[in-house]
Amino acid sequence: MRLVISAIHQKGGVGKTTLSVSLAGELAKRGYDTLLVDADPTESAQAWAKAGKLDFNVVGYPVMPGQTEAWAESISKLESEVFVIDCGPNDYSLAAACALTDVALLPCSASGLDLDGTVRALRQIEALRAQRRTPLNVLVVPTRVDGRTIEGRQLVEQLRSLGEIVTRPLTSRVDYVRAFTAGLAVHAFASNGEADQEIRALADQVLDSVAMRSAA
């Protein structure tokens, strides 16, 4: 079974790359043949992989304006069991990824700008769903959540009001930052730490959403 997971948003700085690398690492650890596709021209995922310490491959396939169909065709020819796509923060990258995606991950922090971008992205996703022959599962992922703040405590409820499934929050933890510096996925950098447990829970939700976890 081929599974495509995309981290998407219309705004940068929401945690797409951290989410993509962390999830790809967790899925590879579980035995899935996993490929991370860096579709963002900023090449953040490739920068994370530069040290060569990740236990999965990362390839650069940036989406450019007017080339979404050609990009989707190129990705469809790659071979892997699981694809994790780290998308660029724009409409055409979102549209290209959603053409292939089984599960779309939409990270969002408590920032008002992130929330606005999440609403815009969901509107575009809803339009794209109408064009698909197969379902498109969407999981909204609260990111950089600080439970000590009013904004952090309110974020999950705000996201639930948007009508999509909301995952366990990814909190504001230094392990995510240090994992990037070390060139490692979170599970390899801080096994069994809080960040690792958050990513494991997210991976469970992703796989459960496509009834694939039992095949691992």
Contacts in CASP RR format, 6 or more apart in sequence:
PFRMAT RR
TARGET T0000
AUTHOR 0000-0000-0000
METHOD contacts of the structure
MODEL  1
MRLVISAIHQKGGVGKTTLSVSLAGELAKRGYDTLLVDADPTESAQAWAK
AGKLDFNVVGYPVMPGQTEAWAESISKLESEVFVIDCGPNDYSLAAACAL
TDVALLPCSASGLDLDGTVRALRQIEALRAQRRTPLNVLVVPTRVDGRTI
EGRQLVEQLRSLGEIVTRPLTSRVDYVRAFTAGLAVHAFASNGEADQEIR
ALADQVLDSVAMRSAA
1 81 0 8 1.000
1 212 0 8 1.000
1 215 0 8 1.000
2 80 0 8 1.000
2 81 0 8 1.000
2 82 0 8 1.000
2 83 0 8 1.000
3 32 0 8 1.000
3 81 0 8 1.000
3 82 0 8 1.000
3 83 0 8 1.000
3 102 0 8 1.000
3 103 0 8 1.000
3 210 0 8 1.000
3 212 0 8 1.000
4 82 0 8 1.000
4 83 0 8 1.000
4 85 0 8 1.000
4 100 0 8 1.000
4 101 0 8 1.000
4 102 0 8 1.000
4 103 0 8 1.000
5 23 0 8 1.000
5 82 0 8 1.000
5 83 0 8 1.000
5 84 0 8 1.000
5 85 0 8 1.000
5 101 0 8 1.000
5 102 0 8 1.000
5 103 0 8 1.000
5 104 0 8 1.000
5 105 0 8 1.000
5 206 0 8 1.000
6 84 0 8 1.000
6 85 0 8 1.000
6 87 0 8 1.000
6 97 0 8 1.000
6 98 0 8 1.000
6 100 0 8 1.000
6 101 0 8 1.000
6 103 0 8 1.000
6 104 0 8 1.000
6 105 0 8 1.000
7 15 0 8 1.000
7 16 0 8 1.000
7 17 0 8 1.000
7 19 0 8 1.000
7 20 0 8 1.000
7 23 0 8 1.000
7 84 0 8 1.000
7 85 0 8 1.000
7 86 0 8 1.000
7 87 0 8 1.000
7 105 0 8 1.000
7 106 0 8 1.000
7 107 0 8 1.000
8 16 0 8 1.000
8 87 0 8 1.000
8 88 0 8 1.000
8 93 0 8 1.000
8 94 0 8 1.000
8 97 0 8 1.000
8 98 0 8 1.000
8 101 0 8 1.000
8 104 0 8 1.000
8 105 0 8 1.000
8 106 0 8 1.000
8 121 0 8 1.000
8 125 0 8 1.000
9 16 0 8 1.000
9 87 0 8 1.000
9 89 0 8 1.000
9 94 0 8 1.000
9 106 0 8 1.000
9 107 0 8 1.000
9 108 0 8 1.000
9 114 0 8 1.000
9 117 0 8 1.000
9 118 0 8 1.000
9 121 0 8 1.000
10 89 0 8 1.000
10 90 0 8 1.000
10 91 0 8 1.000
10 94 0 8 1.000
10 117 0 8 1.000
10 120 0 8 1.000
10 121 0 8 1.000
10 124 0 8 1.000
11 89 0 8 1.000
11 113 0 8 1.000
11 114 0 8 1.000
11 117 0 8 1.000
12 88 0 8 1.000
12 89 0 8 1.000
13 89 0 8 1.000
14 89 0 8 1.000
14 107 0 8 1.000
14 108 0 8 1.000
14 109 0 8 1.000
14 114 0 8 1.000
14 143 0 8 1.000
15 107 0 8 1.000
15 109 0 8 1.000
15 143 0 8 1.000
15 144 0 8 1.000
16 40 0 8 1.000
16 86 0 8 1.000
16 87 0 8 1.000
16 88 0 8 1.000
16 89 0 8 1.000
16 107 0 8 1.000
17 40 0 8 1.000
17 44 0 8 1.000
17 45 0 8 1.000
17 48 0 8 1.000
17 86 0 8 1.000
18 143 0 8 1.000
18 170 0 8 1.000
18 176 0 8 1.000
18 180 0 8 1.000
19 105 0 8 1.000
19 107 0 8 1.000
19 141 0 8 1.000
19 143 0 8 1.000
19 170 0 8 1.000
19 202 0 8 1.000
20 36 0 8 1.000
20 45 0 8 1.000
20 84 0 8 1.000
20 85 0 8 1.000
20 86 0 8 1.000
21 36 0 8 1.000
21 45 0 8 1.000
21 48 0 8 1.000
21 49 0 8 1.000
21 54 0 8 1.000
21 86 0 8 1.000
21 179 0 8 1.000
21 180 0 8 1.000
21 185 0 8 1.000
22 176 0 8 1.000
22 179 0 8 1.000
22 185 0 8 1.000
22 186 0 8 1.000
22 187 0 8 1.000
22 195 0 8 1.000
22 199 0 8 1.000
23 84 0 8 1.000
23 105 0 8 1.000
23 199 0 8 1.000
23 202 0 8 1.000
23 203 0 8 1.000
23 206 0 8 1.000
24 34 0 8 1.000
24 35 0 8 1.000
24 36 0 8 1.000
24 54 0 8 1.000
24 56 0 8 1.000
24 82 0 8 1.000
24 84 0 8 1.000
24 185 0 8 1.000
25 34 0 8 1.000
25 54 0 8 1.000
25 55 0 8 1.000
25 56 0 8 1.000
25 185 0 8 1.000
25 186 0 8 1.000
25 187 0 8 1.000
25 188 0 8 1.000
26 185 0 8 1.000
26 186 0 8 1.000
26 187 0 8 1.000
26 199 0 8 1.000
26 200 0 8 1.000
26 202 0 8 1.000
26 203 0 8 1.000
27 34 0 8 1.000
27 56 0 8 1.000
27 82 0 8 1.000
27 84 0 8 1.000
27 203 0 8 1.000
28 34 0 8 1.000
28 55 0 8 1.000
28 56 0 8 1.000
28 185 0 8 1.000
29 55 0 8 1.000
29 185 0 8 1.000
29 187 0 8 1.000
30 203 0 8 1.000
30 216 0 8 1.000
31 216 0 8 1.000
32 81 0 8 1.000
32 82 0 8 1.000
32 216 0 8 1.000
33 80 0 8 1.000
33 81 0 8 1.000
33 82 0 8 1.000
34 56 0 8 1.000
34 80 0 8 1.000
34 81 0 8 1.000
34 82 0 8 1.000
34 83 0 8 1.000
34 84 0 8 1.000
35 56 0 8 1.000
35 57 0 8 1.000
35 58 0 8 1.000
35 59 0 8 1.000
35 78 0 8 1.000
35 80 0 8 1.000
35 82 0 8 1.000
35 83 0 8 1.000
35 84 0 8 1.000
36 45 0 8 1.000
36 49 0 8 1.000
36 56 0 8 1.000
36 57 0 8 1.000
36 58 0 8 1.000
36 59 0 8 1.000
36 83 0 8 1.000
36 84 0 8 1.000
36 85 0 8 1.000
36 86 0 8 1.000
37 58 0 8 1.000
37 59 0 8 1.000
37 60 0 8 1.000
37 61 0 8 1.000
37 75 0 8 1.000
37 78 0 8 1.000
37 83 0 8 1.000
37 84 0 8 1.000
37 85 0 8 1.000
37 86 0 8 1.000
38 44 0 8 1.000
38 45 0 8 1.000
38 46 0 8 1.000
38 58 0 8 1.000
38 59 0 8 1.000
38 60 0 8 1.000
38 61 0 8 1.000
38 62 0 8 1.000
38 86 0 8 1.000
39 60 0 8 1.000
39 61 0 8 1.000
39 62 0 8 1.000
39 63 0 8 1.000
39 71 0 8 1.000
39 85 0 8 1.000
39 86 0 8 1.000
39 87 0 8 1.000
39 88 0 8 1.000
39 93 0 8 1.000
39 96 0 8 1.000
39 97 0 8 1.000
40 62 0 8 1.000
40 86 0 8 1.000
40 87 0 8 1.000
40 88 0 8 1.000
40 89 0 8 1.000
40 93 0 8 1.000
41 62 0 8 1.000
41 64 0 8 1.000
41 88 0 8 1.000
42 88 0 8 1.000
43 60 0 8 1.000
43 62 0 8 1.000
44 86 0 8 1.000
45 58 0 8 1.000
45 60 0 8 1.000
45 86 0 8 1.000
46 58 0 8 1.000
46 60 0 8 1.000
48 54 0 8 1.000
48 58 0 8 1.000
48 180 0 8 1.000
48 183 0 8 1.000
49 58 0 8 1.000
49 183 0 8 1.000
50 183 0 8 1.000
51 182 0 8 1.000
51 183 0 8 1.000
52 183 0 8 1.000
53 182 0 8 1.000
53 183 0 8 1.000
53 184 0 8 1.000
53 188 0 8 1.000
54 183 0 8 1.000
54 184 0 8 1.000
54 185 0 8 1.000
55 185 0 8 1.000
55 188 0 8 1.000
59 78 0 8 1.000
61 71 0 8 1.000
61 74 0 8 1.000
61 75 0 8 1.000
62 88 0 8 1.000
63 71 0 8 1.000
63 87 0 8 1.000
63 88 0 8 1.000
63 92 0 8 1.000
63 93 0 8 1.000
63 96 0 8 1.000
63 97 0 8 1.000
64 71 0 8 1.000
64 92 0 8 1.000
65 92 0 8 1.000
66 92 0 8 1.000
68 92 0 8 1.000
68 95 0 8 1.000
68 96 0 8 1.000
68 99 0 8 1.000
69 96 0 8 1.000
71 96 0 8 1.000
72 96 0 8 1.000
72 99 0 8 1.000
72 100 0 8 1.000
75 83 0 8 1.000
75 85 0 8 1.000
75 100 0 8 1.000
76 100 0 8 1.000
83 100 0 8 1.000
85 97 0 8 1.000
85 100 0 8 1.000
85 101 0 8 1.000
87 93 0 8 1.000
87 94 0 8 1.000
87 96 0 8 1.000
87 97 0 8 1.000
88 94 0 8 1.000
91 124 0 8 1.000
94 121 0 8 1.000
94 124 0 8 1.000
94 125 0 8 1.000
95 124 0 8 1.000
95 128 0 8 1.000
97 104 0 8 1.000
98 104 0 8 1.000
98 125 0 8 1.000
98 128 0 8 1.000
98 132 0 8 1.000
98 136 0 8 1.000
99 128 0 8 1.000
99 132 0 8 1.000
101 136 0 8 1.000
102 134 0 8 1.000
102 136 0 8 1.000
102 137 0 8 1.000
102 210 0 8 1.000
103 137 0 8 1.000
103 138 0 8 1.000
103 139 0 8 1.000
103 206 0 8 1.000
103 209 0 8 1.000
103 210 0 8 1.000
104 125 0 8 1.000
104 136 0 8 1.000
104 137 0 8 1.000
104 138 0 8 1.000
104 139 0 8 1.000
105 139 0 8 1.000
105 141 0 8 1.000
105 206 0 8 1.000
106 118 0 8 1.000
106 121 0 8 1.000
106 122 0 8 1.000
106 125 0 8 1.000
106 138 0 8 1.000
106 139 0 8 1.000
106 140 0 8 1.000
106 141 0 8 1.000
106 164 0 8 1.000
107 141 0 8 1.000
107 142 0 8 1.000
107 143 0 8 1.000
107 170 0 8 1.000
108 114 0 8 1.000
108 115 0 8 1.000
108 117 0 8 1.000
108 118 0 8 1.000
108 140 0 8 1.000
108 141 0 8 1.000
108 142 0 8 1.000
108 143 0 8 1.000
108 155 0 8 1.000
108 159 0 8 1.000
109 142 0 8 1.000
109 143 0 8 1.000
109 144 0 8 1.000
109 145 0 8 1.000
109 155 0 8 1.000
110 144 0 8 1.000
110 145 0 8 1.000
110 146 0 8 1.000
110 149 0 8 1.000
110 151 0 8 1.000
110 152 0 8 1.000
110 154 0 8 1.000
110 155 0 8 1.000
115 158 0 8 1.000
118 140 0 8 1.000
118 159 0 8 1.000
118 162 0 8 1.000
119 162 0 8 1.000
122 138 0 8 1.000
122 162 0 8 1.000
122 164 0 8 1.000
125 136 0 8 1.000
125 138 0 8 1.000
128 136 0 8 1.000
129 135 0 8 1.000
129 136 0 8 1.000
137 165 0 8 1.000
137 209 0 8 1.000
137 210 0 8 1.000
138 164 0 8 1.000
138 165 0 8 1.000
139 164 0 8 1.000
139 165 0 8 1.000
139 166 0 8 1.000
139 167 0 8 1.000
139 202 0 8 1.000
139 205 0 8 1.000
139 206 0 8 1.000
139 209 0 8 1.000
140 159 0 8 1.000
140 162 0 8 1.000
140 164 0 8 1.000
140 165 0 8 1.000
140 166 0 8 1.000
140 167 0 8 1.000
141 166 0 8 1.000
141 167 0 8 1.000
141 169 0 8 1.000
141 170 0 8 1.000
141 202 0 8 1.000
142 155 0 8 1.000
142 156 0 8 1.000
142 159 0 8 1.000
142 166 0 8 1.000
142 167 0 8 1.000
142 169 0 8 1.000
142 170 0 8 1.000
143 169 0 8 1.000
143 170 0 8 1.000
144 170 0 8 1.000
144 171 0 8 1.000
144 172 0 8 1.000
145 152 0 8 1.000
145 155 0 8 1.000
145 156 0 8 1.000
145 169 0 8 1.000
145 170 0 8 1.000
145 171 0 8 1.000
145 172 0 8 1.000
146 152 0 8 1.000
146 171 0 8 1.000
146 172 0 8 1.000
147 153 0 8 1.000
147 171 0 8 1.000
155 169 0 8 1.000
156 166 0 8 1.000
156 169 0 8 1.000
159 166 0 8 1.000
160 166 0 8 1.000
165 205 0 8 1.000
165 209 0 8 1.000
167 201 0 8 1.000
167 202 0 8 1.000
167 205 0 8 1.000
168 198 0 8 1.000
168 201 0 8 1.000
168 202 0 8 1.000
168 205 0 8 1.000
169 198 0 8 1.000
170 176 0 8 1.000
170 195 0 8 1.000
170 198 0 8 1.000
170 199 0 8 1.000
170 202 0 8 1.000
171 194 0 8 1.000
171 195 0 8 1.000
171 198 0 8 1.000
173 194 0 8 1.000
173 195 0 8 1.000
173 198 0 8 1.000
175 186 0 8 1.000
175 189 0 8 1.000
175 190 0 8 1.000
175 193 0 8 1.000
175 194 0 8 1.000
175 195 0 8 1.000
175 196 0 8 1.000
176 186 0 8 1.000
176 195 0 8 1.000
178 189 0 8 1.000
178 190 0 8 1.000
179 185 0 8 1.000
179 186 0 8 1.000
179 188 0 8 1.000
179 189 0 8 1.000
179 190 0 8 1.000
179 195 0 8 1.000
182 189 0 8 1.000
183 189 0 8 1.000
186 195 0 8 1.000
186 196 0 8 1.000
186 199 0 8 1.000
187 196 0 8 1.000
187 199 0 8 1.000
187 200 0 8 1.000
190 196 0 8 1.000
204 213 0 8 1.000
207 213 0 8 1.000
207 216 0 8 1.000
END
